[in-house]
């Protein structure tokens, strides 16, 4: 990777944010505009240091989302692209499939509704009964399940690294350890500035993830939302238990909540993880349990939208917090579909932090949120499955930029 250059430089494009969405956007810009000058700026010492490198590594199928929604379309296209890109670049991946397990009659009713949505979305899915579930996964129990054969697993950090290498091969520049403290836009250019100097570009694309709202305000965009960080805490099973299941095991999601619940996830590195839960974070980038960043804590706790979310989801929030503090509560979530698990099976594993956009009125933003100025475009909310959908998201952003210039 290139080192930061304190000298002022002019580029056709500047992409701010080195997660998978930002790197994919840089890649797509150089493919769409061969010969353009481009710089990708990341404040961390590595690419994919936050949401990209702290997720379950699942290649999602698009089963959950409303038919014909942007999330559904981008996810289906992204899953196909991810598999093809991995195959072409020797990145390990596995299409192991996923079982969404219903453990009671209420979940079974939601499961059947999800089956209908899957068919409408064009996602291959199979509804199976309790006996077939046990035949396929002897350690898992439920009253029925949906099997989604297209779901897979991968390491998105490796995908990001491969994309970045191609960005540089196409003439793009990647700057690491480059923090940004100001964004200013004129009629002819955008300038980003920080301790290492300033960079100007004709067009700025901001894919800042956990810092998206702050970057938007820095650019003068009025926002009625706040990025609320939710910690996703994981455990891993002992190595001798890593073959407990062959497929991904998910609960049937509650449509009232933006999270998919605690699941068993084989990883491409041969581990078996359990998680995540969803606990309010007091540090946007603090992965250790109990991490508190004063600015982040004040930012989220003073936001009226969070107060409304807390009121509307009081019981759920209390349960998630209890399960975070007491391992037995977390275990109970898993034992609903895998009753043989014990507390001894839950070994420490790294946490992730999800950037959840919340509006001032307490509405959780479930879809992609994009804002534009004359010379910039900001990805303000890129919820799961953003990693799976990274390249189609990038295509969507570049299409918008291209249409603006016509």
N, C-alpha and C positions, 0 to 999 in steps of 0.2 A: 504494500500500500504506500501511497505517497505521504510525505510529511507535510504538515501545515506550512504554508508560505505566507509570511506576514505582509508581503507586497500586495498592493491593490491590483486586481486582475479583472478583466471583462470576459464574460462568457455569454453564449446564446441561452443556456439553461443552467440554473442552479437548483439542485434537489436537496432539501434540508431534511435529514432523517435517514439513518442507515439501517432501519429494520427492513424486513423483506419487501414491504410495500414500496418503500422509498427506493430500494435497489432495483426492484422490478420496473419501477417507473423510469429510472435512469436508463436501464437497459432498453426499454421500449422506445424512449425518446431518440436514442442513438440509432435504433433500427428504423424508426420512422423518418428520421432526418439525418441521413448519412453525412458525415463531415461536419456536423454541428459541434461546437465547443460546449462541453458540459463539465460541471464539477458537482460531486456529491459530498455533502458536509455532514459529519457525525461527531457529536461531542464526546462519545466514549472512545476508549482505546481499541475496541473491536466492533465489528458490525453485528447486528442482531443481538445486542447485549440485553435487551429487555423482553418485550412480549414475544418476539421471534424465537429467542433462545430459552424461554421459560414456559413452554406449553406442552400439551400431551403428545405432540407430534402426529396428530391424526389427519389423514387426508379425508376430509368430510365429503359426503355424497350430495348434500342439499335436501335431505329428507324433511327437515323441520320447517322450512320457510314457506310463506304464502305463495301459491302458484303464480308464475309470471312476475314475482317480485324481483327487484334488482339482486337481492341476496341469493335467491334461488338460481337465477340465470348465471350469475358470476361464479357461484360455487360449483355448479355442474361443469362449466367450462374450465374452471380452475383445477378441479380434480383431474380432468383429462390431461390438461397441460402439465400439471405437476408430475404425473406418471411418465409422460413422454419425455419431459426434460430430464428427469432422473435417469431414465433408461439411456438417453443419449449422452449423459455426462457421467456415467458410472457411479451414480449416487444410490446407495442401497435403499430399497423400499420393499414393502410387502403388502399385497392386497389380501388381508386376512378376513375381511368382513366384520360386521358388527351385529350384535343381538341387543335389541331394546326389550328389556324384560319387564313384564307386568306382574306385580306381586299380589294384587287384590282386584276386586271387581271394578273399582273406580279407575284404577290404572288401565285395566283391560279395555274399558270403554274409551279412554283417551288413546290407547294403542290402536283401536280400530279406526278412530277418527284420523290418526296420524297415517294409517295405512291408506286411507282415501286421499289424503293430501299427497302422499308419496306417488300414487298413481297419477294424480293430476300434474305433478311436477316432472313426470317422465323418469322417475327413479325406480330402478328395479328393486322390488321388495317382495318378501315372502312371509305370510302370516303362518305361524306354527303353534301347535298346542303344547300343553305341559309335557306330555310324553315325548314328543319330538325334541323339545328343548333339552330334556334330560339325556336323550340319546346323543345329541350333538355335544352337549357340555354337561357331563355327569356331575360336576361340582356345583352347578347352578340350578336354582329352583324358582319356579314361578307358575302362574296360571296360563301363561302364553307369552309369545314374543314375536317381534318382527326381525327378520334377518335381512340385512342390507349387504349384499355381496361385494359392492364396489368400494366400500370403505377400506382404507389402508393406513399404514404407518410409515413415517419417514422422519429424518432429522432436518428441520427447516433451516437450522443454522448452516448446514452443509449446502443446501439449495441456495441460500443467500450468498455464501462464499463463492460458489460457482458462477452465479449471476454477476457478482462484483468483478470477478476475474475477466469475464467477457466484456463488462463495461470498460475496463481498462484496456483490453485488447482492441476495442473499437475507438480508442482515443480519449475516453472519459478519464477524469481525474477523481480520485477518492481521497478526501482529507479526513483523517481521524484526529481525536483529541482537539477538536475545534468547536468550542462553545460559542454560542451566539447570544448577544445581549441587546441587540437593536435591529429592527427592520425598518427601512424607509423606502418609500416608493415615489417616483416622479412620473411624469408623462412618458419618459423615455427609458427608464431602467428601474431596477430594484437593487438596493444595497443591503447586505447583511453585515453586521459588525460584531466583533468580540475582542477578547484579549489578544488574539493573534493577528488582528488587522481587519480589513474590510474586503468584501468580494462584491462585485457588481455583475448583474446579468440582465439580459433582456426580459427573461421570464423566470419566476421563482415557483417551485412546487414544494409545498411543505407537507411532509408525512411524519409528524412529530409524535404520534402515539400518545404516551402518557403526559406529554407537555403540549398537546395540540391546542388547548384553549389559551395557554399563555403565549404561544407563538402567534396565534390569531390576534390577541389583544395587542401584542407588540407591533403587529402590522396595521393596527388601526381598525380592525374588524370588530364591530359591536357583537358581542355574544350574549345570548340569554341562557347559556348552559355552563356547566362546570364538569371537568373530568373528575370523576369520583373513583379513586383506586380501590379495587376489591382484591384482597389477597386470596389466592387459590393455594391452599396448603395440601401437599401431597405426602403420601407415604410410599414406600416400596416394600415388596415382599422379599423374604430371604431368597437367596439364589436357588436353593433346593425346591422352592415353591413357585419358581418362575413359569413352570409349565402347567400351572393350575388350570388355565383356560387356553384355548387356541384362538379365540376371537376376542374382539373388544366387547365388553359387557357394560351396557348403559342402562340406567333406569328409564322408564317412560317419563319424559319431562313434564313439568307443570307449566302450562302455557301462560300462567300469570307471572312467571318469573323468567328473567333473562338468562339463567344459567341452566346447564344440562344435568346437574346433579353429580354425585360421587360415582365414578365408574372404574372398572378394572381395565387397565390399558397395557397390553404388551408393547414394548418399545423396540425400535429397530436394533438397539444394542443388546437385546436379550433380557432386559429386565421386565418386571411386571409392577406397574405403579397403581396406586389407589388414590383417587381424588378427581378433581379438587372440590373443596368446599368453597364458600364465598363469604369472606369476613371483611368488613370495612377496614381499609388500610389508612394509617396515619402517616405514611411515607410513600410517595409515588414510586420510589426506586429503592426502597429498603426491604430486602428480601429476608432478613433475619427476623424471627418471631419477636414481636414487641418493638420493632423499629418505629421510631417517631421522628419526623422531620417537622420542626416548629412551623415553618412556612406552609408546608402541605397540610398539617393538622388544622391550622387556623383557616386556611383556604376552604377546606371541606366542611369543617364544623360550623362555620359562619354562613354557609350557603343555604338559603331557604329551601331550595329544591331537595336537599338531603333531609331536612326536617320532615318534609312531606313523605319522602320515601320511607323514612324510619317509622312514621305513623301508619302508613299503609301496609308495611311489611314487618310489623313489630314482632309477631310470633316467629316468623321465618328468621329474622335477624337474631332474635334471642337464641333460637335453636342452633344457628350456625356458630354463634359465639360460644355457646356451651360446648359444642362439639370440637371447637378449636382448643378450648381449655382442657376438656376431659376426653381422653382418647376413647373411652368406652362409648361415649355418645357418637363419635365418628365411626367407630366400629359397628354400631347398631345400624347405621345407614347401609353399610356393606353387607351385613349379615341378612338383610331382608332378601337378597338374592343369592348370597354365598354364605350359608349358615355355618360352615366349618371354620371360618376365619376366627382367629383369636387375637388378643392384644399383642401377643408375642410376635405375630406376623407383621405388625405395622412398624416398620423401621423408618428412621428419619430420611427425608428426601427433600430436595430443593423446592422452594415455593415459586409461584408465579404471581404476577400482579396484572389484573385486567383493567384497562382504561374504559370505564363506562361513562358515556356522556349522559348527564341528567339535566333536564330543562328546569328553569326556575319554578315552574308549577309542579315539579316532582315527577314529571313524565320521564321514564327511562327510554332513551333513544335506542331502538332495536335495529335500525337500518343504517346504511352509510349516510354520512352527513358531510356535504362538500360545500365550501363557500369560495367565491371568486372575487378578485379585484381586477382592474384593467390589466395588471401585469403579474398576477399571482393566482395560484389556486391552492386551497388549503383542505386537506383531508382531516376533518374535525372529529369524525367518529368512524372507526373501521373495526366493528365488532367481529367476534368469531362468526364465520370462518375466514377471517382476513388472510391468514397464512395460506390456506388452500386456494383462496381467490386472488392471490397477490397479482398475478399477471393479467387476468381480466380486469381487475381494478385499475392497473396501470394503463391498459388499453382504453378504458373508459376515461381516465384523466387526459390522456393524450388526444383522444377524440375531441374532448371539450376544448383543449388548447387549440387544436387544429381548426375547429369550427369558428372559434373566436377570431382567428387570423384571416378567415375567408371574406 
